[in-house]
């Protein structure tokens, strides 16, 4: 094991820097870098897409601005330094030119075309390279931070998370007859709903169906109050453009609402919606195919999609094998046999839970109940591992 106690401290700080700037990095990965000498940090940086420079370059420029020499220093980087020319030059070459003596890396690059080449270039230049074991907690933190990048770079489509709030008996909503028009039915409490906002903030786009828009009139916004590079793109699958002009989505549109429709949708309605500030995407075919929707979003640099939808759309994406992560919030309420299922045509969410990779559980207080405090429970896990089973072999 090459990680020393001080390595863990500095690499953890680099991860904190990367996480703080993550909402500014997409479609690139979130990366942080810390430069140290004699165990003390003297420069740091994180990647922000609009500012072009990768985290290593930001840190090196900060060191130069502070007149701090870099020869013999240690660089802590959350993702393998790149070795290819993209919008910028290779960061591995920049570290070599700066005279870095040691480089500690949390995880290798998941891009199959470049994985390991940055590490190899550093080693060839005589730099002592320490790559954390994949199972190390810091390596896992680095990977979770870039799940969407790792998946999208390998599969050329966005990483899809399906979130749902469910009753204790695994149902999505009361029967339609029991609901109030255009008013959401809250199953979970404020703490769980606040947690959902964190999921929205970490996503490039949020996707729902026209049924949810007509039933709930949602806003689908990121309400964390945290800054981000681009607004959360609000996407509605609306084959015939039935989204009302008075809906919250339309009246709040600010270049952040996209309605996906088919050729059958009214051109006049498209013109009216566009005039209201809504973007329209027409896709071929008699119906909206989930894979084609994701392909279209990927082409616009969307790398992560959060689904918050109804039973039909949930079932469609699951049936197509296009859900990569599940996040389910269970309340203690039961809705009964007549309630809407979690996902049409799919098994109980409890059965799906048994298929999850790396499942996790968290609880959120939800008011009080007879005999104690009620809880909402979040169960999360992966249906598809976003990271390849093997990266560049160490050695």
C-alpha positions in Angstrom: 0.0 0.0 0.0 1.6 3.2 -1.2 -0.7 5.7 0.6 0.8 7.3 3.7 -1.2 9.1 6.4 -0.3 12.5 5.0 -1.3 11.2 1.6 -4.8 10.4 2.8 -5.1 13.9 4.3 -4.1 15.8 1.1 -5.9 13.5 -1.3 -9.1 13.9 0.8 -8.7 17.6 0.5 -8.3 17.3 -3.2 -11.6 15.4 -3.3 -13.3 18.1 -1.4 -12.0 20.7 -3.9 -13.3 18.6 -6.8 -16.7 18.0 -5.2 -17.1 21.8 -4.5 -16.6 22.5 -8.2 -18.4 19.4 -9.6 -21.4 21.4 -10.8 -19.1 23.5 -13.0 -17.2 20.6 -14.6 -19.7 18.7 -16.7 -19.4 17.4 -19.4 -15.8 16.9 -18.2 -15.0 15.0 -15.0 -14.8 16.7 -11.6 -11.1 16.8 -10.6 -9.2 18.4 -7.8 -5.4 18.8 -7.4 -3.3 19.8 -4.4 0.5 20.5 -4.5 2.6 20.0 -1.4 6.2 20.3 -0.2 7.5 18.7 3.0 3.9 17.7 3.8 2.5 21.2 3.5 0.1 22.3 0.8 1.1 25.4 -1.2 -1.3 25.4 -4.2 -4.5 23.8 -5.3 -7.0 23.8 -8.1 -10.2 22.3 -9.5 -11.5 21.9 -13.0 -14.2 24.2 -14.3 -15.3 23.6 -17.8 -15.8 27.2 -18.9 -12.3 28.1 -17.6 -10.7 25.3 -19.7 -7.7 24.6 -17.5 -7.7 21.2 -15.8 -7.2 21.0 -12.1 -3.4 20.3 -12.3 -2.9 23.4 -14.5 -4.9 25.6 -12.1 -2.8 24.4 -9.2 0.5 25.0 -11.2 -0.6 28.5 -12.2 -1.5 29.3 -8.6 2.0 28.1 -7.5 3.6 30.3 -10.1 1.5 33.3 -9.0 2.7 32.7 -5.4 6.3 32.3 -6.5 6.3 28.8 -5.1 8.7 26.4 -6.8 7.3 23.0 -7.9 10.4 21.0 -8.5 10.4 18.0 -6.2 6.9 18.7 -5.0 4.1 16.1 -4.6 0.9 16.4 -6.6 -2.3 14.9 -5.3 -4.9 14.4 -8.1 -8.3 12.9 -7.8 -8.2 11.5 -11.4 -5.3 10.2 -13.5 -3.6 13.2 -15.2 -4.6 13.2 -18.9 -2.1 12.3 -21.6 -3.9 13.5 -24.7 -4.6 16.8 -26.5 -8.2 17.9 -26.1 -9.3 21.5 -25.4 -6.0 21.7 -23.5 -2.6 20.0 -23.6 -1.7 16.9 -21.5 -1.6 17.5 -17.8 0.9 14.6 -17.4 3.3 16.6 -19.5 2.7 19.8 -17.5 3.5 18.0 -14.2 6.7 16.5 -15.8 7.7 20.0 -17.0 7.1 21.4 -13.5 9.5 19.0 -12.0 7.0 17.2 -9.8 8.8 14.4 -7.9 5.8 12.4 -6.8 2.2 12.1 -7.9 -0.6 10.5 -5.8 -3.7 9.6 -7.8 -7.1 8.5 -6.4 -8.3 6.6 -9.5 -7.2 5.8 -13.0 -9.0 7.4 -16.0 -12.1 5.4 -16.9 -11.8 6.4 -20.6 -10.8 3.1 -22.3 -8.8 5.0 -24.9 -6.5 6.7 -22.4 -6.7 4.8 -19.2 -3.2 4.3 -17.7 -1.3 6.3 -20.3 -1.0 9.3 -18.1 0.4 7.2 -15.3 2.8 5.5 -17.6 4.0 8.9 -18.9 4.7 10.1 -15.4 6.6 6.9 -14.5 8.6 7.1 -17.6 9.7 10.6 -16.6 11.0 9.2 -13.3 8.1 10.5 -11.2 7.2 8.3 -8.2 3.5 7.4 -8.9 1.1 6.1 -6.2 -2.3 5.0 -7.4 -4.8 4.2 -4.7 -6.2 0.7 -4.6 -9.7 0.6 -6.3 -11.3 -0.6 -3.0 -9.7 2.2 -0.9 -12.4 4.7 0.4 -10.7 7.6 -1.3 -10.7 5.8 -4.6 -14.4 5.0 -4.1 -15.1 8.7 -3.3 -13.3 9.7 -6.5 -15.3 7.3 -8.5 -18.7 8.2 -7.1 -17.9 11.8 -7.9 -17.5 10.9 -11.6 -20.0 8.1 -12.1 -21.7 10.0 -14.9 -18.4 10.8 -16.7 -17.2 7.2 -16.4 -20.4 5.7 -17.7 -21.0 8.2 -20.5 -17.4 8.0 -21.8 -17.8 4.3 -22.2 -21.4 4.0 -23.4 -21.9 7.3 -25.3 -25.2 8.0 -23.5 -26.1 9.8 -20.2 -25.9 8.0 -16.9 -29.5 7.6 -15.7 -30.7 7.7 -12.1 -34.4 6.9 -11.4 -35.7 8.5 -8.2 -39.1 7.7 -6.8 -40.9 8.4 -3.6 -43.0 5.3 -2.6 -45.4 4.1 0.0 -44.5 1.4 2.4 -46.3 -1.1 0.1 -44.2 0.1 -2.9 -46.8 2.3 -4.6 -46.2 5.6 -6.4 -49.4 7.5 -5.8 -53.0 7.2 -4.7 -55.6 6.1 -7.3 -56.4 9.0 -9.7 -59.9 9.4 -8.2 -58.4 10.1 -4.8 -56.1 12.9 -6.0 -56.6 16.6 -6.2 -56.1 18.1 -9.6 -52.6 19.5 -10.3 -51.6 19.2 -6.7 -48.7 16.9 -5.7 -49.3 14.2 -3.2 -46.4 14.2 -0.8 -45.5 10.8 0.5 -42.2 11.7 2.1 -41.4 14.6 4.5 -39.3 17.8 4.1 -36.0 16.1 5.0 -36.3 13.5 2.3 -37.4 16.0 -0.2 -34.5 18.2 0.6 -32.2 15.2 -0.1 -33.8 14.9 -3.5 -32.7 18.5 -4.3 -29.1 17.3 -3.9 -29.7 14.7 -6.6 -31.1 17.4 -8.8 -28.1 19.6 -8.2 -25.7 16.8 -9.2 -27.6 16.1 -12.5 -27.3 17.8 -15.8 -31.0 17.2 -16.7 -34.2 16.1 -15.0 -36.7 14.1 -17.0 -40.4 13.4 -16.6 -43.5 12.6 -18.7 -46.5 14.6 -19.7 -48.7 12.6 -17.3 -46.7 14.0 -14.3 -46.9 17.5 -15.7 -50.7 17.3 -16.1 -51.2 15.7 -12.7 -48.8 17.6 -10.6 -47.8 20.8 -12.4 -44.2 20.4 -11.1 -41.5 23.0 -11.4 -38.6 20.4 -11.5 -36.0 23.0 -10.4 -32.8 22.7 -8.5 -33.7 24.4 -5.2 -30.5 23.8 -3.3 -29.5 27.4 -3.9 -26.0 26.2 -4.9 -24.3 27.7 -8.0 -23.9 25.6 -11.1 -22.3 26.1 -14.6 -25.6 25.7 -16.5 -29.2 25.5 -15.3 -30.7 22.1 -14.7 -32.3 21.2 -18.0 -36.0 20.3 -17.5 -37.1 17.6 -20.0 -40.6 16.4 -20.6 -41.6 13.5 -22.9 -44.7 15.0 -24.5 -45.5 13.3 -27.7 -48.3 15.6 -28.8 -47.2 18.8 -27.0 -50.0 18.9 -24.4 -47.9 20.8 -21.9 -50.2 23.7 -20.9 -49.1 27.3 -21.5 -50.1 28.2 -18.0 -48.0 25.3 -16.5 -45.2 26.2 -14.1 -42.7 24.7 -16.5 -43.7 27.0 -19.3 -44.2 30.2 -17.2 -40.8 29.7 -15.6 -38.9 28.7 -18.7 -35.5 30.4 -19.1 -33.7 28.4 -21.8 -33.9 25.4 -19.5 -37.1 23.6 -20.6 -37.1 21.0 -23.4 -40.2 19.2 -24.6 -39.6 16.1 -26.7 -42.4 15.3 -29.1 -43.1 13.2 -32.2 -43.8 14.3 -35.8 -47.6 14.1 -35.0 -47.4 17.1 -32.6 -49.1 20.3 -33.8 -46.8 22.7 -35.6 -48.9 25.6 -34.3 -48.6 24.4 -30.7 -44.8 24.1 -31.2 -44.7 27.7 -32.5 -46.8 28.9 -29.5 -44.6 27.0 -27.0 -41.4 28.3 -28.6 -42.7 31.8 -28.4 -43.1 31.2 -24.7 -39.5 30.3 -24.3 -39.6 26.5 -24.5 -37.3 24.5 -26.7 -38.9 21.7 -28.7 -37.2 18.5 -30.0 -39.0 16.4 -32.6 -38.0 12.8 -32.8 -38.8 10.4 -35.6 -41.4 7.6 -35.2 -44.9 7.3 -33.8 -43.8 7.3 -30.2 -40.9 8.5 -28.1 -38.2 5.9 -27.7 -36.2 6.3 -24.5 -32.9 5.4 -26.1 -33.4 8.0 -28.8 -34.2 10.6 -26.2 -31.0 9.8 -24.3 -29.0 9.9 -27.5 -30.4 13.4 -28.3 -29.5 14.6 -24.8 -26.0 13.2 -25.0 -25.5 15.1 -28.3 -26.1 18.3 -26.3 -23.4 17.4 -23.7 -25.9 16.1 -21.1 -24.0 13.4 -19.2 -26.4 12.7 -16.3 -30.2 12.4 -16.2 -32.4 12.2 -13.2 -35.8 10.6 -13.8 -38.7 11.8 -11.7 -41.8 10.5 -13.4 -44.9 8.4 -13.3 -45.5 4.6 -13.5 -45.5 4.4 -17.3 -42.3 6.2 -18.0 -40.5 4.5 -15.1 -41.5 1.1 -16.5 -40.5 2.1 -20.0 -37.0 3.1 -19.0 -36.5 0.0 -16.8 -37.8 -2.3 -19.5 -35.3 -0.8 -22.0 -32.5 -1.4 -19.5 -31.7 2.3 -19.4 -31.8 2.9 -15.7 -28.3 2.8 -14.2 -29.0 3.8 -10.6 -32.1 3.6 -8.4 -32.9 6.0 -5.5 -36.1 5.0 -3.7 -37.6 6.9 -0.8 -40.1 4.9 1.3 -42.6 6.5 3.6 -44.5 4.7 6.3 -47.8 5.3 4.6 -49.6 2.5 2.8 -51.7 3.3 -0.3 -53.4 0.0 -0.9 -54.1 -2.3 -3.9 -55.7 0.4 -6.1 -52.8 2.8 -6.0 -50.5 3.4 -8.9 -47.6 1.0 -9.2 -44.0 2.2 -9.0 -43.2 1.1 -12.6 -45.8 -0.3 -15.1 -45.0 -3.8 -16.2 -42.1 -4.2 -13.7 -41.8 -6.2 -10.5 -42.2 -4.8 -7.1 -39.5 -2.2 -6.2 -38.6 -4.5 -3.3 -37.6 -7.2 -5.9 -35.5 -4.6 -7.8 -33.7 -3.7 -4.6 -32.4 -7.2 -4.5 -30.6 -6.6 -7.8 -28.8 -3.5 -6.7 -25.0 -3.3 -6.6 -23.5 -1.5 -3.6 -26.9 -0.8 -1.9 -27.0 1.9 0.7 -29.6 2.9 3.3 -30.3 6.3 5.0 -33.2 7.5 7.2 -34.9 10.9 7.4 -37.1 12.0 10.2 -40.7 12.6 9.1 -42.7 14.3 11.8 -44.1 12.2 14.7 -46.2 9.1 14.9 -48.0 7.3 17.6 -45.3 5.9 19.9 -42.4 7.8 18.4 -40.9 9.5 15.3 -41.8 8.5 11.8 -39.1 7.9 9.2 -38.6 8.1 5.5 -36.0 5.6 4.3 -33.8 6.0 1.2 -32.5 2.9 -0.5 -30.0 3.5 -3.3 -27.8 1.4 -5.5 -26.7 0.6 -9.0 -28.3 -1.5 -11.7 -25.3 -1.0 -13.9 -21.8 -0.3 -12.5 -20.7 3.0 -14.2 -17.0 2.1 -13.8 -15.3 -0.7 -15.8 -14.5 -3.8 -14.0 -10.8 -3.3 -14.6 -8.8 -0.2 -15.3 -5.2 0.2 -16.2 -3.4 -2.7 -14.3 -1.1 -1.5 -11.7 2.6 -2.3 -11.6 
